[in-house]
Amino acid sequence: MEEGVYRAVSGGRIALQRRQYSASCREFSVRCPRLQLRSLSAATCSVWLAAYGLFVLSQNSMVLSAAIFITLIGLIVYLHFVKIDHESLLVIGSLGIQMTSSYASGKENTTFIEMSQVKDVVINEAIYMQKVIYYLCILLQDPREPHGVSEVVPLFQSSKPRLDCLVEVYRSCQEILEQRKT
């Protein structure tokens, strides 16, 4: 297992772990930064201070109870549906490509694409907030049109690694796809 430290589009540090199980089976895992206790505490304190200010003005204790309840529900929703700890890509040349997103709460989303549906893996570019960002995506073959593309599936959507990290994953995926074609 090899590990490299890269930067995300946002400038934050991310870690890329590479595992090679065989010549045609490799796994890439991008680990995002953990939830910072400082930012969590700041958000919680600001909500509770605003609620306390409303409580002082209105003398209604329901304001404080509602603030605590909303903060707890918001944190649970954020950890279970938004904050992704790591994303992984498992490429098996004879079988297919598996993408997994692991959330901070422990929940995992897994998607599998059969290799017969994969046309290519490419690095695409997009304009986002006056910047050009790059992302890795899988082109799915159109069953009706042999030279067409039916769908574009983006990879590492949450971690958003920069181009140098994407190139490393791209080259490895291309090696496996070339083995499949020969």
C-alpha positions, -999 to 999 in steps of 0.1 A, spaced: 0 0 0 14 34 -10 1 67 2 6 102 -11 -5 136 2 -22 159 -23 -44 190 -23 -81 193 -31 -95 220 -54 -104 239 -22 -67 238 -10 -73 213 18 -50 183 23 -62 149 10 -45 115 11 -45 91 -18 -39 54 -8 -30 30 -37 -33 -7 -34 -24 -31 -62 -39 -66 -57 -28 -79 -91 -19 -66 -125 -55 -60 -134 -69 -51 -99 -62 -18 -81 -79 2 -55 -76 40 -49 -89 56 -18 -91 94 -13 -93 104 24 -109 138 31 -100 159 61 -119 150 93 -146 172 107 -128 200 127 -140 204 162 -132 241 160 -156 247 132 -183 225 148 -180 244 181 -181 277 164 -213 269 145 -229 254 176 -220 284 198 -232 309 172 -266 292 170 -269 289 207 -259 325 213 -285 338 188 -311 316 206 -300 330 239 -304 365 226 -339 357 214 -347 341 248 -336 373 266 -358 394 244 -389 371 244 -385 353 278 -397 321 261 -378 290 270 -390 272 238 -365 293 219 -336 276 237 -351 241 234 -357 246 197 -321 258 192 -307 227 209 -331 204 190 -323 221 156 -285 219 163 -286 182 171 -308 173 141 -286 194 118 -255 177 131 -270 142 126 -282 151 91 -248 166 82 -228 135 94 -252 110 78 -259 126 44 -233 153 37 -198 148 52 -179 121 33 -148 108 51 -133 89 21 -141 78 -14 -127 47 -30 -124 33 -65 -118 -4 -71 -109 -13 -107 -110 -50 -116 -101 -55 -153 -122 -86 -158 -152 -76 -138 -158 -39 -135 -154 -7 -114 -168 -2 -79 -171 33 -64 -177 36 -26 -184 68 -6 -181 64 32 -198 90 53 -187 103 87 -216 85 104 -204 51 90 -229 49 62 -216 37 28 -229 42 -7 -215 17 -33 -220 17 -70 -208 -10 -94 -203 -6 -132 -197 -37 -153 -166 -35 -174 -187 -43 -206 -204 -9 -200 -172 11 -196 -161 29 -228 -132 48 -212 -120 67 -182 -111 103 -188 -101 135 -171 -126 162 -179 -126 199 -171 -153 222 -159 -156 259 -151 -167 264 -115 -168 298 -98 -144 315 -123 -120 286 -120 -112 256 -143 -114 224 -122 -106 189 -134 -124 157 -125 -121 121 -133 -150 104 -149 -161 71 -165 -177 72 -199 -204 45 -203 -209 30 -237 -242 36 -254 -258 1 -260 -276 14 -292 -246 34 -306 -213 15 -304 -192 47 -307 -215 68 -286 -215 77 -249 -247 71 -229 -236 86 -196 -207 103 -178 -201 92 -142 -179 116 -122 -156 101 -96 -143 116 -63 -171 142 -63 -167 151 -26 -130 152 -22 -123 170 -56 -86 162 -59 -64 184 -80 -50 174 -114 -18 158 -102 -37 133 -81 -62 126 -109 -34 119 -134 -20 92 -112 -54 74 -109 -61 80 -146 -28 64 -157 -34 33 -136 -70 30 -149 -58 33 -184 -32 5 -179 -60 -18 -167 -83 -8 -196 -55 -14 -221 -50 -50 -207 -87 -56 -213 -85 -45 -249 -56 -68 -258 
